Amino acid sequence: MSVRGAIYYKPAFKFHDGGNSDKLILLLNAPTNNNDYLFVPTTSQQKIRSKTVGCVKHYSAGEFFIPKRTTALKLDT
């Protein structure tokens, strides 16, 4: 059984633009029975993203900021 919040390593994660990179992905839910797993890729590339902790509306999508060393992640994510 997988635990919500677990961090997994995904080598050669494929992006929509065709590129790929090794990524850490987070499990957001704790599925039971035949429910789907919900994973999100992480990034330490801040660009113009907010550093407000937690869920932040960002343009047409949302994002979630986790400060470094508040979890097992060593960089701001």
Buried (B, 14 or more C-beta within 10 A) or exposed (E): EEEEEEEEEBEEBEEEEEEEEEBBBBBEEBEEEEEEEEBEEBBEEEEEEEEEEEEEEBEEEEBBBBEEEEEEBEBBB
